Amino acid sequence: MNKISKKIGLLTTLMSIFWATGCSDFLEESDPSNFTVENYFTQPAHGRSSVNAIYAPLRDPLSSGFGGGPWMMTEFATGLAATDLGQAVNSYFIKDLRNTSDNGYGQTYWTSYYRGISNANLSIAKIPGIPAIDPVEVKKLLGEAYFLRAFYYFNLVRMFGSVPLVTEPVNLTSEQLKPNQATPEEVYNLIVADLTTAEASGLPWTDASGKVSLGAVKSLLSQVYLTMAGFPLQKGASHYDLAAKKAAEVIDSKQFKLFSSYNDFHDPGKKNIEENIFMIQFRTQILPSNWQVSIIPYNKNISQYSDETGGIYATGDFIKSYDPADLRIKEKQFFFTKFTNETDRTKEVDLGGYFIYKHFDLTAQTSSANSDLNWPVIRYADVLLTYAEAANEVGGPTPKVLEAVNAIRARATLPALAGLTKDALREAIWRERWYELCFENITWFDMARLRKAFNVTTKKFDNYVGHRFSYGPTLTDRELLFPIPTPEMRNNTNLRQNAGY
């Protein structure tokens, strides 16, 4: 990401389709090679297209195939995921706790997210100077840019620890071409500042087109405060309080609600509304989502996709740790174990494992092989559980805390929690996070901030360091971070590798 070209056209136009009024806007874009910093940012429309470009790198880690997919990185790190895809060596290195800095998954996250940061820095620097642009529009566009920069840094700092903090456009003569690493606290300070700016930018509470909304900003800020309360910063009570208050603002707004059915998770008609606060945008026939091949079993002939990779599924031990009455583990709720044969839908195929149904596109799998699903980033369920955890740390099991966690349990057809001590409720809320938010790139981040890992046998929480996965390997201090990718270490000699890699 350090060799940033002055050509920005591709970065500033790729995402226009998602926020434009029709597909033709995307297909009729001018030749991006004509755009440079000198002749761009000259009319109001350039502000919108430059911000659209900041969204584009969100999609990169979701690419999947016979080599696996970068999005699986934080899932295999939990010890709750299995795979049948033998050639996806990056998956096995993480799953078996033998990871190295040569892992391509980490490289994708690093490169893509710093590209998003670069795009954000450019928009933040250039949009205010666009001639004749509406000042109200400037404020909103910058709000989106600040949110996305914060999101990228929030993920990078949690994955890699001390990372370079680049906040201005970079070219080949910039001092920040090979930046030093900032401390995690410095990165978190920028994240909070960016989200606070975004919060005051005039964004609407919701946005059905998928752009950043005020609900997304406040929800992410609550997650940031919750993380800062835990490891590595250990801010404690003050930040649990901040997390609870920010999540309460989202809850009290009444702008969001839980879906009544788990089927709504993978219904394209439910994109960006109700429970889906913020998502990564895809569109069938234009930029279809591309993880479907990885969540179906290896060559069982159930799908219209030509590739059936068996890339990732849940371990049986994790599924068996759920309450047997939990609706989430019933067939075709969160997981599925059977499906019909691709050539004869009257025949049922036993899949031999617990595959991920919450991300399953039924239409794409059975007819079109072209998925229209978005990827969920922030769901209202996460906000409720963030509030419950943080508010319990501050004031114990109040009625509002119990109401929040019990809303999740009620949908899962589980009895309401009651009469628990603060300590008992803490672990009950953690369990709900593990069960509700699994396979959404959330669980490992919870493990790292809590320094805890769920024991699927005891259904209690072990210390992270020393926790043994149900299939053998044991976590060490090393696995609290991912390694900085080898190419980045070579290109920037100012970087220091994380311990143990």
SVG drawing of the C-alpha trace seen along z (x, -y; Angstrom):
<svg xmlns="http://www.w3.org/2000/svg" viewBox="-41 -27 55 66">
<polyline fill="none" stroke="black" stroke-width="0.4" points="0.0,0.0 3.0,-2.3 3.5,-2.9 0.4,-4.9 -0.2,-6.0 -1.6,-9.4 -4.0,-7.6 -7.2,-7.2 -9.9,-6.6 -10.4,-2.9 -10.5,-3.5 -13.0,-6.3 -15.5,-4.7 -15.7,-1.0 -18.4,-1.2 -20.7,-3.8 -23.2,-1.1 -24.3,-0.5 -25.4,-4.0 -26.4,-5.1 -30.0,-5.0 -29.5,-2.2 -27.1,0.3 -26.4,-1.7 -24.6,-4.3 -21.9,-1.8 -21.7,-0.4 -21.4,-3.8 -18.5,-5.2 -15.8,-7.1 -12.4,-5.7 -10.8,-5.8 -7.3,-6.2 -8.3,-9.8 -8.6,-10.7 -5.7,-12.0 -5.5,-14.0 -5.0,-17.2 -8.1,-16.8 -10.4,-15.0 -12.2,-16.6 -13.4,-19.4 -17.2,-18.9 -19.6,-17.8 -20.2,-14.3 -16.5,-13.5 -17.1,-13.8 -19.7,-11.0 -17.7,-8.7 -14.5,-9.2 -16.3,-8.1 -17.9,-5.2 -14.4,-3.9 -13.7,-3.7 -16.3,-0.9 -14.7,1.2 -11.9,2.9 -14.5,4.2 -15.3,6.9 -11.8,8.3 -11.5,10.6 -14.8,12.3 -13.4,13.8 -13.5,17.6 -12.6,20.6 -10.4,23.8 -7.7,21.7 -10.1,20.9 -11.0,17.3 -9.4,14.6 -12.6,14.1 -12.0,17.5 -8.9,16.3 -10.6,15.2 -13.0,18.2 -10.4,20.9 -8.6,19.0 -11.5,19.7 -11.1,23.5 -14.8,23.8 -14.4,24.3 -13.4,27.3 -12.6,27.7 -12.4,30.5 -10.4,28.3 -7.0,29.9 -5.3,27.4 -6.3,24.4 -3.1,24.4 -3.7,20.9 -6.8,22.3 -4.9,25.2 -2.0,23.1 -4.4,21.0 -6.7,23.9 -3.8,26.0 -2.0,23.0 1.0,23.2 0.5,19.8 3.3,17.8 3.8,14.4 3.5,15.9 -0.2,16.5 -2.1,15.0 -5.2,14.3 -3.4,11.8 -1.8,10.2 -5.3,9.7 -6.6,8.0 -3.5,5.7 -3.4,4.7 -7.1,4.2 -7.8,2.3 -4.8,0.0 -6.1,-0.7 -9.4,-1.6 -7.6,-3.9 -5.7,-5.5 -9.0,-6.2 -10.5,-7.7 -7.5,-9.9 -7.8,-11.2 -11.5,-11.9 -11.1,-13.6 -8.3,-15.9 -9.9,-16.7 -13.7,-16.8 -13.9,-20.1 -12.1,-21.9 -14.4,-20.8 -15.9,-23.9 -19.7,-24.5 -20.2,-21.4 -23.0,-21.7 -21.5,-22.2 -24.2,-19.9 -23.2,-17.2 -19.5,-17.7 -20.2,-17.0 -22.1,-13.8 -19.6,-12.5 -16.8,-13.1 -18.9,-11.3 -18.9,-8.2 -15.2,-8.5 -14.3,-8.9 -16.5,-5.9 -14.9,-3.7 -11.3,-4.7 -12.2,-3.9 -13.6,-0.5 -10.5,0.4 -8.2,-0.6 -10.4,1.1 -9.9,4.4 -6.2,3.9 -5.3,3.0 -7.2,5.9 -5.6,8.3 -2.1,7.1 -1.6,4.9 0.8,2.0 0.2,0.9 1.2,-2.2 -1.1,-5.1 -1.4,-6.9 -3.9,-9.8 -3.0,-11.9 -2.7,-11.1 0.7,-9.5 2.7,-9.6 6.2,-8.5 7.8,-11.5 5.9,-11.4 7.6,-10.9 4.9,-8.3 5.8,-6.2 7.4,-3.7 5.7,-4.7 6.6,-3.5 4.1,-1.5 1.8,-3.4 0.9,-2.0 -2.6,-0.3 -3.7,-3.2 -2.7,-5.8 -4.7,-3.8 -7.8,-3.6 -7.6,-7.3 -7.9,-8.0 -10.7,-5.5 -12.7,-7.2 -12.0,-10.6 -13.0,-9.5 -16.3,-8.0 -17.1,-11.0 -16.7,-13.2 -18.9,-10.8 -21.5,-10.9 -21.8,-14.7 -21.9,-14.7 -25.7,-14.7 -26.0,-11.1 -29.5,-9.6 -30.3,-6.9 -30.8,-4.3 -29.8,-4.0 -31.5,-1.3 -29.1,-1.7 -26.3,-0.4 -24.3,-3.6 -23.0,-4.4 -25.8,-5.5 -25.8,-7.1 -27.0,-3.8 -23.9,-2.1 -21.6,-4.8 -23.0,-4.6 -23.1,-0.8 -19.4,-0.6 -18.5,-3.1 -20.1,-1.0 -18.0,2.0 -14.9,-0.1 -15.5,-1.2 -16.3,2.4 -13.0,3.5 -11.1,0.7 -12.5,1.8 -10.8,5.1 -7.5,6.2 -5.0,4.8 -5.9,1.3 -7.8,2.5 -9.7,-0.8 -12.2,1.0 -15.3,-0.5 -15.2,-3.9 -15.3,-2.3 -17.8,0.3 -20.0,-2.6 -19.3,-4.4 -20.1,-1.2 -23.3,-0.7 -24.5,-4.3 -23.7,-4.3 -25.4,-0.9 -28.4,-2.2 -28.7,-5.1 -29.1,-2.7 -31.6,-0.6 -33.6,-3.6 -33.8,-5.1 -36.3,-2.3 -34.9,-2.4 -33.9,1.3 -35.3,4.6 -34.5,8.3 -35.8,10.3 -38.6,12.6 -37.1,15.5 -33.5,16.6 -34.4,17.1 -34.3,13.3 -30.5,13.4 -30.1,14.7 -33.1,13.0 -31.8,10.5 -35.1,8.5 -33.8,7.8 -30.6,6.1 -29.7,3.0 -33.0,2.9 -34.3,3.8 -31.7,6.1 -29.0,5.4 -27.4,2.1 -24.3,2.3 -23.4,4.7 -20.9,5.2 -22.7,4.6 -23.0,7.1 -25.4,7.3 -26.3,10.2 -25.2,10.1 -23.0,7.0 -20.8,7.9 -22.3,11.1 -21.3,12.2 -18.7,15.0 -18.5,17.0 -21.3,19.5 -18.8,22.1 -17.0,22.2 -20.0,22.9 -21.2,26.0 -19.7,29.5 -16.9,30.8 -18.3,32.2 -21.6,33.5 -23.4,32.4 -26.0,30.2 -25.3,26.9 -25.6,25.1 -22.1,23.7 -19.5,25.7 -17.2,25.4 -18.2,27.1 -15.2,26.6 -16.2,27.6 -14.1,24.7 -15.5,24.1 -18.1,25.5 -18.7,25.8 -17.1,28.5 -19.5,31.1 -18.3,30.3 -19.4,26.7 -22.8,27.6 -23.3,30.2 -22.5,27.4 -25.7,25.6 -28.8,26.3 -30.7,29.1 -33.8,26.8 -32.0,23.9 -33.7,23.1 -30.4,21.9 -29.1,25.5 -32.3,26.9 -32.0,27.9 -31.7,25.0 -31.6,22.3 -27.9,21.4 -26.6,24.7 -27.6,27.5 -26.6,31.2 -28.8,32.3 -29.7,30.9 -31.2,32.1 -29.3,33.5 -28.5,31.0 -29.8,33.2 -32.8,34.6 -34.3,32.4 -36.4,35.2 -33.3,37.0 -31.8,35.9 -28.0,35.9 -26.4,36.4 -23.6,33.7 -21.5,35.3 -21.1,32.1 -22.7,28.9 -22.5,26.4 -23.3,22.7 -26.8,21.9 -27.0,18.3 -25.0,17.2 -26.7,19.6 -28.3,18.1 -31.0,20.6 -31.7,19.1 -28.1,19.0 -27.4,22.5 -30.4,24.1 -30.8,22.1 -28.8,19.0 -25.3,19.6 -25.1,15.9 -25.7,14.6 -27.4,11.4 -26.6,11.6 -24.8,9.0 -22.3,9.8 -23.5,8.7 -21.0,6.5 -23.2,5.1 -26.5,6.7 -28.9,5.4 -28.4,8.6 -24.8,7.6 -25.8,4.2 -28.2,5.8 -25.5,8.2 -22.9,5.4 -25.3,3.4 -26.0,6.3 -22.4,7.2 -21.2,3.6 -24.2,2.5 -23.9,5.7 -20.2,4.8 -21.3,1.3 -24.5,2.0 -25.1,5.7 -28.2,7.6 -30.7,4.7 -34.1,5.3 -32.9,3.6 -29.8,5.8 -31.9,8.9 -34.4,7.6 -31.6,7.2 -30.1,10.6 -33.4,12.3 -34.6,10.9 -31.9,13.0 -32.8,16.0 -36.5,15.7 -36.0,15.8 -33.9,19.0 -36.9,20.4 -34.8,20.5 -36.2,19.6 -35.4,16.1 -32.5,15.6 -33.4,14.5 -32.0,14.5 -28.4,14.6 -25.5,12.8 -23.4,10.4 -20.6,13.0 -23.0,15.7 -24.8,13.3 -21.4,12.2 -20.7,15.7 -24.3,16.3 -24.0,13.2 -20.7,14.3 -22.3,17.7 -25.0,15.9 -22.4,13.9 -20.6,17.2 -23.9,18.9 -25.6,16.0 -22.7,14.2 -20.7,17.3 -19.2,17.3 -19.7,13.6 -16.0,12.6 -16.8,11.5 -16.0,14.4 -12.2,14.3 -12.2,10.6 -14.2,11.4 -11.7,14.0 -8.8,11.5 -10.4,8.6 -11.6,10.9 -8.5,13.2 -11.1,16.0 -12.0,19.0 -15.2,21.1 -14.7,24.6 -17.3,26.7 -17.1,29.5 -17.6,27.7 -19.5,24.8 -17.4,22.5 -14.7,20.0 -11.1,20.9 -8.2,18.4 -7.2,17.8 -3.6,18.7 -3.5,22.4 -7.0,23.2 -7.0,26.4 -9.1,26.7 -11.4,29.7 -9.3,31.3 -5.9,30.9 -3.8,27.7 -3.4,25.3 -3.4,21.5 -0.3,19.5 0.5,15.8 1.5,15.8 -2.1,16.3 -3.3,13.1 -2.3,11.4 -1.8,12.4 1.6,12.0 2.4,8.9 2.6,10.2 6.1,11.0 5.8,8.7 5.0,5.7 8.0,6.5 10.2,6.6 8.8,3.4 9.0,1.4 12.0,2.1 10.6,-0.2 8.1,2.5 8.7,4.9 7.1,8.4 4.7,9.6 6.2,11.9 6.5,15.5 6.4,15.1"/>
</svg>
